[in-house]
Amino acid sequence: MPIKLGKSIAVRNRQTGKIETNHPWITGFSKAELIEKYNADNTRPKDKQKIKNELVRRGGVVFKWARVQKGDHKLLIKNNL
């Protein structure tokens, strides 16, 4: 089953009255969007793991730990396109 990154959104079309559902599948996001979401402070650990698995599957991404400030560690990602 495909992996979702976030909640599904149901939108009602005002002209037809039908409800259209939008599912945010992880394969629909670009590498840049996934890297941005991964480095965001408000991303859940569960979602970070999903993003990391997807970036490794796609290839061309190197994960490297770097020190940002005293005591803080952040994972920096190099995108080798």
N, C-alpha and C positions, 0 to 999 in steps of 0.2 A: 504494500500500500504506500502511496506517495507520502512524503513528509510535508506537513504544514508548518508555517512559521507565523503564528498569530491566529487570531480568531476569524471565522468566516463572517462576511458582511452580507446581510440581506437588504436589498434596496427595492422599493416599490416603484415601478414605472408609472408615472402619473397619467400618461396617455392611455395605456392598455390596462392598467390595474394589476398587471402580473408582477410577481415578486421574483427578482433575479438575485441569485446567490453568487457572491464572489469569494473564492477560496484562495488564500495566499500560499500557493505551493512554493516550496523553497527553490525549485528549479526555475521559477519565473523571475527570480531576482538576479541582477547582474553581480559580477564579482565585486565591483566597487561598492554596491549597496550592502552586500554581505559583510565586507570588511568594515564598513562604517558601523553596521549594527553590532558586529563582534566587539569593536573597540568602545562602544557606548557604555557608560557607567550603569545605565538602567536596564541592561539586558540580563535576563535570568540565566543562571548557570546551565539549565536544561537547554535553553535556546542557543547558548554559546557552543555547547557540544554539538548540537545539530548543525550549526553553521560551520564549525570546524570540520566535521565529517564531510559536509558537502564540498568545502573548499579543497580538502584532500582528494576527494573523488574526482573533482574537475582537474586537479593538477596545476602546476605552475605557481604555487603559493608556498612560501617558506615561513614557518612559525619560529620566532626568536624572542626570548625574554630580554627585556631591557629595563633598566632602572630609570624611572621618570623623575621622581623626587626622592628625598630622604624617606626610606622605609616603604615607599609605594613601588609596586611592580606592575607593569602593564605589558601585555603581549603585543609586540609590534609585528605586523605582517608585511612581507615584501611580496609584491605582485610581479612575477616574472612573465610578462606577456610576450 
